[in-house]
Amino acid sequence: MISLPRFVPTPVFRLLGLTPPPHALVWVLPTEPGVDSVLLVRPAPGRAFVLAIDVQGRRNPVRARAWTAAVARLRERYGAPAFLLAVCSDRATAVWAAGPFTTGLGSRSSLSLRPLVLGPTDTPPVTTAPAAAADLAGAVFAALAHARGSRATAALTAVNEALRTAAPETRVYCTQLLKAGLGDGHAGYAAIRTGSF
């Protein structure tokens, strides 16, 4: 497993109703079908959990079915609580991504998934390099959530500057997540492709 120094997913702790720890051990796990990334997060102190991350720019019912399967597999494989974080670049997609996504028949549900969601409405943009460096995971998630908004360039520039001083493993991981989330059509993709992130 690859360790990610200084990458504490503080927005996730807040969504879970927990106080974000100043430090946590975070490792990259093998990616599952249907999600962009999987992390093992071990707060100190606290119980470890698995976090599947997927960046969504539109409603995608096929992807939502894959989310349910991915979370169930991760819970079984690692024996730890598993959550899905959907990072959405518009409000309508964020509302949809909150679910619930239910598997069952009639009024009987055998499985229900309620993803954690970060969208542009509830995620403040991080537009300065010092703020991005102080909470790198939060800045990356915010840049993805605001990828279609007027603050996209400022958010990506702040992340770019913060990544210059990040550990190599963290820099590579953040770059890959940004590539997965921004896609070829985004203005920030050229900077990522040329390695300036």
Backbone bond lengths (Angstrom), bond angles and torsions (degrees), N, CA, C in turn:
res aa  C-N    CA-C-N  psi(-1)  N-CA   C-N-CA  omega(-1)  CA-C   N-CA-C  phi
1 M - - - 1.455 - - 1.528 109.87 -
2 I 1.311 115.16 144.42 1.461 121.28 178.87 1.521 108.79 -95.41
3 S 1.321 116.29 128.38 1.457 121.96 178.05 1.523 110.10 -85.55
4 L 1.346 116.49 145.89 1.460 121.57 179.10 1.526 109.87 -117.01
5 P 1.331 117.42 92.97 1.465 119.47 178.21 1.528 111.33 -62.28
6 R 1.327 115.72 140.40 1.467 123.95 175.16 1.529 113.65 61.09
7 F 1.324 117.90 23.65 1.462 120.49 177.63 1.526 107.91 -115.01
8 V 1.325 116.00 81.74 1.465 122.03 178.89 1.533 107.26 -100.43
9 P 1.332 118.39 116.45 1.473 119.68 -177.16 1.528 112.00 -74.17
10 T 1.330 116.13 71.72 1.463 121.42 -174.44 1.530 113.29 -57.17
11 P 1.350 120.60 -39.29 1.477 118.28 179.02 1.526 112.77 -61.43
12 V 1.319 117.25 -30.92 1.461 120.80 -179.79 1.525 110.20 -67.87
13 F 1.321 117.50 -43.18 1.467 120.21 177.09 1.522 110.25 -59.27
14 R 1.330 117.07 -41.40 1.469 119.74 179.38 1.528 110.82 -64.66
15 L 1.337 117.26 -42.25 1.466 120.27 178.34 1.525 111.74 -62.90
16 L 1.332 116.78 -30.35 1.467 121.48 178.06 1.528 112.30 -83.29
17 G 1.342 117.35 -1.46 1.461 120.74 -179.40 1.504 113.40 77.40
18 L 1.343 116.64 22.92 1.458 122.12 -178.89 1.521 110.17 -112.23
19 T 1.314 116.21 151.33 1.461 120.20 174.91 1.523 108.91 -74.08
20 P 1.334 118.32 124.61 1.470 119.10 179.48 1.520 110.64 -60.96
21 P 1.329 117.65 129.82 1.462 119.50 179.38 1.526 110.35 -76.21
22 P 1.335 117.42 153.57 1.472 118.59 177.08 1.530 111.62 -66.52
23 H 1.328 115.56 -27.92 1.462 120.12 -179.91 1.524 108.42 -139.13
24 A 1.313 115.78 150.03 1.465 121.44 172.61 1.519 106.92 -153.55
25 L 1.321 115.52 151.84 1.449 120.23 173.71 1.520 107.57 -90.06
26 V 1.327 116.21 125.85 1.462 121.21 -176.75 1.526 108.40 -129.30
27 W 1.336 115.42 128.62 1.457 120.91 178.70 1.526 109.81 -124.08
28 V 1.322 115.88 148.32 1.464 121.83 174.84 1.525 108.07 -87.14
29 L 1.329 116.01 126.29 1.458 122.28 177.21 1.534 109.20 -102.40
30 P 1.334 117.16 163.72 1.470 118.66 176.51 1.534 110.80 -56.71
31 T 1.309 116.12 139.19 1.462 121.46 -178.42 1.519 110.87 -70.98
32 E 1.318 114.94 143.79 1.466 122.57 177.66 1.529 109.32 -98.97
33 P 1.339 117.69 150.69 1.470 119.53 171.69 1.525 110.13 -57.99
34 G 1.325 116.31 135.25 1.462 120.78 176.60 1.508 115.59 95.27
35 V 1.341 118.26 -4.20 1.459 121.00 176.83 1.531 109.23 -135.45
36 D 1.330 115.16 160.50 1.466 120.13 -178.60 1.523 113.34 -85.81
37 S 1.333 117.21 -26.93 1.456 119.88 -173.87 1.525 109.61 -160.54
38 V 1.332 115.70 153.79 1.468 121.08 175.55 1.532 108.04 -135.35
39 L 1.333 115.72 131.00 1.460 121.55 179.51 1.524 110.14 -124.52
40 L 1.323 115.97 149.72 1.459 122.62 167.68 1.522 106.12 -106.67
41 V 1.319 116.58 122.28 1.461 122.25 -175.74 1.518 108.52 -115.78
42 R 1.332 115.44 123.95 1.464 120.29 178.44 1.533 108.50 -123.64
43 P 1.342 116.24 99.82 1.464 118.41 176.29 1.522 109.85 -66.14
44 A 1.300 116.66 158.61 1.464 120.24 176.51 1.524 107.97 -125.86
45 P 1.344 120.26 105.90 1.471 127.06 -4.04 1.522 110.18 -84.34
46 G 1.305 115.95 169.09 1.459 120.78 177.34 1.510 111.46 143.07
47 R 1.313 114.74 164.92 1.456 121.14 -178.36 1.519 110.21 -84.54
48 A 1.317 116.18 139.37 1.459 121.46 179.34 1.520 110.56 -70.03
49 F 1.341 115.75 151.26 1.457 121.14 173.47 1.522 109.19 -143.33
50 V 1.321 114.28 159.51 1.460 121.72 178.53 1.522 107.72 -101.95
51 L 1.320 115.87 135.35 1.462 121.58 -178.49 1.524 109.64 -123.99
52 A 1.328 115.87 113.77 1.462 121.11 172.15 1.523 107.18 -92.38
53 I 1.329 117.12 133.88 1.462 122.13 -177.48 1.521 108.54 -118.94
54 D 1.333 116.25 132.72 1.452 120.91 175.25 1.522 108.95 -137.87
55 V 1.325 115.87 133.40 1.460 121.60 179.80 1.526 107.55 -99.92
56 Q 1.349 115.93 125.32 1.454 120.69 -176.30 1.521 111.06 -124.12
57 G 1.333 115.19 129.78 1.461 120.89 176.71 1.514 112.98 -104.24
58 R 1.351 117.16 -5.07 1.461 121.51 179.70 1.523 108.98 -160.97
59 R 1.329 115.40 166.43 1.465 119.65 175.01 1.517 109.42 -65.15
60 N 1.320 115.59 136.34 1.460 120.16 -178.67 1.532 108.57 -147.26
61 P 1.344 117.25 89.16 1.465 119.98 -177.49 1.529 113.55 -58.44
62 V 1.334 117.58 -33.09 1.468 119.90 178.29 1.526 109.78 -64.17
63 R 1.311 115.99 -43.06 1.463 120.79 178.47 1.530 110.51 -63.62
64 A 1.321 117.01 -38.65 1.466 120.24 179.86 1.523 111.22 -62.23
65 R 1.331 118.14 -38.56 1.471 120.15 175.93 1.522 110.32 -64.05
66 A 1.330 116.40 -38.16 1.464 120.31 178.36 1.530 110.94 -66.11
67 W 1.328 117.84 -33.11 1.459 121.17 177.75 1.531 110.91 -59.82
68 T 1.333 115.74 -46.94 1.464 120.00 -178.36 1.521 110.48 -59.57
69 A 1.328 116.31 -45.26 1.464 120.55 179.77 1.525 110.93 -64.58
70 A 1.328 117.13 -41.46 1.464 120.97 -177.97 1.522 111.23 -63.82
71 V 1.330 117.42 -44.95 1.467 120.42 -179.29 1.523 110.58 -64.17
72 A 1.333 117.39 -41.14 1.469 120.13 178.66 1.533 111.06 -63.47
73 R 1.336 116.97 -42.85 1.472 119.73 179.06 1.520 111.67 -64.58
74 L 1.326 116.46 -42.01 1.464 120.40 -178.61 1.528 111.04 -65.22
75 R 1.331 117.00 -40.73 1.471 120.46 178.30 1.527 110.66 -61.21
76 E 1.321 115.88 -42.93 1.465 120.54 -179.45 1.523 111.19 -69.72
77 R 1.322 117.13 -43.81 1.473 121.14 -174.50 1.517 112.30 -67.65
78 Y 1.336 117.65 -42.15 1.460 119.78 -172.42 1.531 113.31 -103.63
79 G 1.333 118.04 -8.67 1.459 120.52 177.26 1.507 113.57 62.43
80 A 1.319 117.15 30.42 1.459 122.41 -179.52 1.526 108.53 -133.70
81 P 1.329 118.02 157.24 1.464 119.04 175.51 1.531 110.01 -54.29
82 A 1.321 116.13 138.30 1.467 120.97 -178.65 1.524 109.10 -124.17
83 F 1.325 115.28 136.33 1.458 121.72 -179.64 1.520 109.26 -129.90
84 L 1.329 114.60 154.22 1.456 119.75 172.72 1.518 108.44 -112.69
85 L 1.328 116.58 129.29 1.457 122.67 174.60 1.518 108.12 -107.45
86 A 1.335 116.72 117.27 1.463 121.63 174.51 1.524 107.74 -99.88
87 V 1.331 116.75 121.29 1.461 121.94 176.89 1.525 106.54 -103.43
88 C 1.327 116.41 116.38 1.471 121.32 -171.27 1.519 110.80 -117.85
89 S 1.336 115.81 140.45 1.461 120.56 -175.32 1.525 113.46 -96.10
90 D 1.335 118.21 6.34 1.469 119.91 171.66 1.520 108.91 -148.24
91 R 1.335 115.59 157.26 1.466 120.84 -172.54 1.523 112.08 -64.94
92 A 1.329 117.65 -42.98 1.464 120.21 -177.26 1.529 111.30 -61.10
93 T 1.321 117.05 -41.58 1.465 120.27 178.38 1.521 110.42 -66.73
94 A 1.325 117.19 -38.37 1.469 120.79 178.91 1.527 111.21 -63.10
95 V 1.328 117.25 -41.10 1.467 120.99 178.48 1.529 109.36 -63.47
96 W 1.325 116.73 -45.20 1.474 120.94 179.05 1.540 110.62 -62.67
97 A 1.330 116.84 -44.20 1.468 121.27 -174.08 1.524 113.10 -65.54
98 A 1.323 118.05 -18.69 1.468 120.44 179.21 1.521 112.13 -70.00
99 G 1.339 117.44 -13.76 1.457 121.52 176.63 1.512 112.88 70.49
100 P 1.327 117.78 -152.01 1.464 126.30 6.70 1.526 113.13 -78.22
101 F 1.328 115.25 153.43 1.457 123.01 174.74 1.531 106.14 -108.67
102 T 1.320 115.75 113.34 1.458 121.75 -168.91 1.518 111.37 -112.87
103 T 1.314 114.65 139.27 1.460 122.13 173.78 1.516 107.79 -112.23
104 G 1.311 116.23 124.49 1.459 119.28 -179.44 1.511 110.76 170.13
105 L 1.320 116.20 -164.24 1.451 122.28 -178.40 1.516 108.55 -142.55
106 G 1.332 116.31 130.15 1.459 119.92 -177.90 1.514 110.67 61.85
107 S 1.324 115.62 -132.24 1.463 119.62 -179.60 1.524 112.95 -88.02
108 R 1.344 116.69 -1.62 1.464 120.70 -179.03 1.516 110.44 -93.78
109 S 1.314 116.45 124.73 1.460 122.09 178.04 1.522 108.81 -111.12
110 S 1.316 116.35 128.01 1.466 119.19 177.33 1.524 111.69 -95.25
111 L 1.325 116.13 -20.99 1.464 120.15 -178.39 1.522 108.44 -158.04
112 S 1.322 116.35 137.03 1.459 120.95 179.80 1.521 109.44 -138.24
113 L 1.309 116.54 129.09 1.467 121.87 -179.27 1.521 110.03 -112.55
114 R 1.309 115.61 128.67 1.465 122.39 174.94 1.530 107.62 -121.16
115 P 1.325 117.24 94.52 1.466 119.61 -177.84 1.528 112.61 -64.58
116 L 1.311 115.14 154.01 1.456 121.97 164.62 1.521 105.73 -77.35
117 V 1.322 118.05 141.46 1.469 120.02 -174.74 1.518 110.60 -133.04
118 L 1.327 114.91 134.96 1.467 121.86 169.51 1.526 106.90 -120.08
119 G 1.324 115.95 124.75 1.458 121.16 178.04 1.516 110.25 -132.96
120 P 1.326 117.08 177.22 1.471 119.42 -175.85 1.527 113.66 -67.44
121 T 1.324 117.86 -23.49 1.467 120.42 -178.24 1.519 112.33 -73.32
122 D 1.347 116.52 -38.39 1.465 119.81 -174.89 1.525 113.66 -109.78
123 T 1.334 117.15 10.57 1.464 121.43 -179.77 1.526 108.78 -122.88
124 P 1.319 118.38 106.73 1.465 119.20 -179.89 1.526 110.68 -64.42
125 P 1.333 117.62 140.31 1.461 119.24 176.66 1.531 110.71 -69.07
126 V 1.312 115.85 146.29 1.466 121.93 176.18 1.523 105.58 -109.16
127 T 1.321 117.11 111.19 1.466 120.21 -169.64 1.519 114.85 -119.25
128 T 1.339 117.13 8.61 1.465 118.96 176.01 1.523 108.84 -124.54
129 A 1.326 115.78 146.84 1.465 120.73 -178.91 1.528 112.46 -61.84
130 P 1.351 120.70 -42.67 1.469 119.19 178.99 1.531 112.58 -61.34
131 A 1.331 116.93 -40.56 1.464 119.64 178.66 1.525 110.84 -66.75
132 A 1.322 117.52 -39.06 1.472 121.31 178.31 1.524 110.77 -65.81
133 A 1.320 117.27 -40.06 1.466 120.62 179.45 1.526 111.37 -67.90
134 A 1.339 117.34 -33.05 1.465 121.20 -179.54 1.530 112.18 -70.59
135 D 1.325 117.66 -28.32 1.471 122.09 179.17 1.526 107.52 -144.05
136 L 1.327 115.24 77.32 1.462 120.66 -172.82 1.524 112.21 -62.81
137 A 1.332 117.76 -44.45 1.469 119.97 179.75 1.520 110.20 -62.16
138 G 1.324 116.62 -45.00 1.464 119.94 178.20 1.513 112.12 -60.64
139 A 1.338 116.69 -38.56 1.465 120.61 179.80 1.529 111.72 -68.03
140 V 1.328 117.05 -39.43 1.468 120.47 178.20 1.522 110.10 -65.26
141 F 1.336 117.25 -46.64 1.468 120.16 178.46 1.529 110.40 -61.53
142 A 1.336 117.17 -41.23 1.467 120.28 179.78 1.528 111.28 -64.80
143 A 1.335 117.35 -39.95 1.468 120.15 178.46 1.524 110.33 -62.53
144 L 1.323 117.82 -39.10 1.464 121.10 177.89 1.526 111.05 -69.45
145 A 1.336 117.34 -39.12 1.462 120.66 179.89 1.523 112.16 -68.13
146 H 1.334 117.32 -28.27 1.469 121.41 -178.54 1.528 112.08 -105.73
147 A 1.323 117.14 19.83 1.461 121.30 -174.92 1.522 113.55 -62.18
148 R 1.325 117.92 -23.63 1.468 121.16 -179.86 1.522 113.28 -102.85
149 G 1.317 116.40 -1.17 1.458 119.49 -174.63 1.517 113.68 -95.57
150 S 1.320 114.58 179.68 1.466 121.10 -177.30 1.523 112.21 -70.73
151 R 1.332 118.59 -17.30 1.466 121.21 -179.00 1.523 111.98 -97.24
152 A 1.334 118.09 9.01 1.469 121.69 -175.28 1.520 112.08 -59.21
153 T 1.314 117.36 -47.57 1.465 120.17 -177.34 1.521 111.42 -63.10
154 A 1.326 117.04 -43.96 1.466 120.64 179.54 1.527 110.87 -63.94
155 A 1.333 116.91 -40.32 1.466 120.66 179.94 1.519 111.10 -66.02
156 L 1.322 117.50 -43.91 1.464 120.85 179.25 1.524 111.72 -67.40
157 T 1.316 117.18 -36.15 1.463 120.65 177.21 1.527 110.48 -64.44
158 A 1.337 116.84 -41.72 1.467 120.53 178.88 1.529 111.04 -63.49
159 V 1.331 116.90 -42.93 1.466 120.40 177.80 1.516 110.22 -64.06
160 N 1.324 116.55 -42.45 1.465 121.90 179.44 1.526 110.65 -56.07
161 E 1.316 116.35 -47.13 1.467 120.63 179.85 1.528 111.12 -65.00
162 A 1.332 116.81 -43.04 1.468 120.40 -179.31 1.522 111.53 -64.13
163 L 1.320 117.78 -36.25 1.464 121.17 -178.67 1.524 112.77 -67.68
164 R 1.319 117.44 -21.77 1.468 120.17 179.71 1.529 112.10 -61.80
165 T 1.337 116.61 -27.46 1.468 120.02 -178.79 1.533 112.26 -107.38
166 A 1.329 117.22 4.76 1.469 120.68 -179.41 1.527 110.34 -78.35
167 A 1.321 115.41 159.08 1.467 120.44 174.96 1.529 109.23 -61.79
168 P 1.336 117.58 148.42 1.475 120.03 -176.73 1.527 113.74 -54.23
169 E 1.335 117.98 -41.72 1.464 120.60 -179.40 1.528 111.26 -64.31
170 T 1.319 115.94 -40.42 1.457 120.82 179.68 1.523 110.22 -68.22
171 R 1.317 116.81 -40.72 1.470 121.33 179.11 1.528 110.54 -61.51
172 V 1.329 117.38 -44.27 1.469 121.12 -179.92 1.525 110.09 -64.52
173 Y 1.331 116.83 -45.40 1.468 120.11 -179.11 1.530 111.01 -61.24
174 C 1.333 116.93 -48.65 1.469 120.54 -178.94 1.526 111.10 -61.36
175 T 1.311 116.73 -40.15 1.464 120.92 178.49 1.518 110.55 -61.33
176 Q 1.335 117.24 -44.13 1.457 120.77 179.93 1.524 111.57 -65.02
177 L 1.333 117.06 -40.85 1.464 119.85 179.46 1.527 110.59 -66.75
178 L 1.321 117.37 -40.17 1.466 120.49 177.43 1.528 111.06 -64.55
179 K 1.310 117.48 -40.75 1.476 120.39 177.25 1.517 110.77 -61.27
180 A 1.337 116.03 -45.10 1.469 120.00 -179.32 1.524 110.59 -63.24
181 G 1.313 117.03 -38.46 1.454 120.54 -176.26 1.507 115.54 -81.67
182 L 1.327 117.43 -32.67 1.461 119.88 -176.48 1.527 112.72 -84.89
183 G 1.321 117.29 -39.47 1.461 120.35 179.57 1.520 112.74 73.20
184 D 1.323 114.78 171.27 1.465 121.59 -175.41 1.527 113.64 -63.25
185 G 1.335 117.00 -30.02 1.461 119.33 -172.36 1.513 114.63 -82.12
186 H 1.299 118.62 -4.70 1.466 120.52 -176.12 1.522 110.90 -87.61
187 A 1.327 115.38 145.07 1.464 120.42 -179.14 1.524 111.84 -61.15
188 G 1.331 117.45 -30.53 1.458 120.87 -179.96 1.513 113.81 -76.02
189 Y 1.326 116.90 -10.64 1.467 119.65 -176.21 1.527 111.81 -64.42
190 A 1.327 117.83 -38.02 1.463 121.25 -178.35 1.525 110.52 -59.87
191 A 1.329 117.00 -41.75 1.475 120.03 179.52 1.518 111.05 -65.00
192 I 1.343 116.11 -39.30 1.451 119.07 179.56 1.523 110.29 -68.41
193 R 1.320 116.45 -43.63 1.456 121.15 -177.05 1.525 111.47 -61.89
194 T 1.329 117.02 -35.27 1.460 120.17 -179.02 1.521 112.18 -84.86
195 G 1.343 116.00 -1.66 1.458 119.50 173.04 1.505 114.82 87.42
196 S 1.335 118.47 13.53 1.458 117.94 179.07 1.515 112.36 -78.48
197 F 1.338 117.99 -11.60 1.457 121.00 171.52 1.511 108.45 -86.88
